[in-house]
Amino acid sequence: MGDQTKNSAAETPEEKQNNHSNGNNFVSIKIKDDNYEIHRGSQSVKAIKLLGGVPIGYTLVLLDGDDVKPLPNDGKVTIKGGEVFDCVPPNGSNS
């Protein structure tokens, strides 16, 4: 899938167009090496996992330079664009 951009499954093309025309912004983020478009602003960790196909039992991590920040399933992330996420299998096992 590489650099292929994917749209949020939660919105139809019409909803996405309406959001753009209303001044709402979508930005690109990367989840597990794939690019996705998501609405800028506060997003739940669950929504980001769903968008990227990350299993709910895995831990979503935000990669910020040399920092790896684990995110709780019930947490939120402020999306500005350009964020890079990865996931860690349960118990630290390799996928």
C-alpha positions as CSV (number, residue, x, y, z in Angstrom):
1,M,0.0,0.0,0.0
2,G,3.0,2.3,0.5
3,D,2.2,6.0,-0.1
4,Q,-1.4,5.4,-1.1
5,T,-3.7,7.9,0.7
6,K,-6.8,6.4,2.3
7,N,-9.9,8.3,3.3
8,S,-11.6,7.9,6.6
9,A,-14.2,5.1,6.6
10,A,-16.4,7.2,8.9
11,E,-17.2,9.8,6.2
12,T,-18.8,9.6,2.8
13,P,-17.3,11.6,-0.1
14,E,-20.3,13.9,0.2
15,E,-19.7,14.5,3.9
16,K,-16.0,15.1,3.2
17,Q,-16.8,17.6,0.5
18,N,-19.3,19.4,2.8
19,N,-16.7,19.6,5.5
20,H,-14.1,21.1,3.1
21,S,-16.6,23.7,1.9
22,N,-17.5,24.6,5.5
23,G,-13.8,25.4,6.1
24,N,-12.9,22.2,8.0
25,N,-9.5,20.9,7.3
26,F,-8.2,17.4,6.6
27,V,-4.6,16.7,7.0
28,S,-2.3,13.7,6.3
29,I,-1.0,11.4,8.9
30,K,1.0,8.2,8.7
31,I,-0.1,4.9,10.4
32,K,2.0,1.8,9.9
33,D,3.8,3.3,6.8
34,D,0.5,4.2,5.1
35,N,-0.8,7.7,4.6
36,Y,-4.3,8.6,5.6
37,E,-6.4,11.8,5.6
38,I,-8.1,12.8,8.9
39,H,-9.8,15.8,10.3
40,R,-7.5,18.3,12.0
41,G,-8.1,18.7,15.7
42,S,-8.8,16.3,18.6
43,Q,-9.2,12.7,17.6
44,S,-9.7,9.6,19.7
45,V,-7.0,6.9,19.8
46,K,-9.8,4.4,18.9
47,A,-10.7,6.4,15.7
48,I,-7.1,6.6,14.6
49,K,-6.7,2.8,15.2
50,L,-9.9,2.1,13.2
51,L,-8.7,4.4,10.4
52,G,-5.3,2.6,10.2
53,G,-6.6,-1.0,10.7
54,V,-4.7,-1.3,14.0
55,P,-6.2,-4.2,16.1
56,I,-7.8,-2.8,19.3
57,G,-5.5,-5.0,21.5
58,Y,-2.4,-3.4,20.1
59,T,-0.9,-0.2,21.6
60,L,-0.9,2.8,19.2
61,V,2.3,4.8,19.6
62,L,3.1,8.4,18.4
63,L,6.6,8.6,16.9
64,D,7.9,12.1,17.6
65,G,11.6,12.3,16.6
66,D,13.4,10.0,18.9
67,D,10.5,9.7,21.3
68,V,8.0,6.9,21.2
69,K,4.8,7.8,23.1
70,P,2.3,5.0,23.9
71,L,-1.3,6.2,23.7
72,P,-4.1,4.8,25.8
73,N,-7.1,3.3,24.1
74,D,-9.4,5.9,25.8
75,G,-7.0,8.8,25.0
76,K,-7.2,11.6,22.5
77,V,-4.6,13.1,20.2
78,T,-4.5,16.7,18.8
79,I,-3.9,16.2,15.1
80,K,-2.1,19.0,13.3
81,G,-0.9,17.1,10.3
82,G,2.3,15.1,9.6
83,E,2.0,12.9,12.7
84,V,3.5,9.4,12.4
85,F,1.9,6.5,14.3
86,D,2.9,2.9,14.7
87,C,1.6,0.0,16.8
88,V,3.0,-2.4,19.3
89,P,1.5,-5.9,19.7
90,P,0.1,-7.0,23.1
91,N,2.8,-8.1,25.6
92,G,5.5,-6.6,23.3
93,S,5.5,-9.6,21.1
94,N,6.5,-9.2,17.4
95,S,3.7,-9.2,14.8
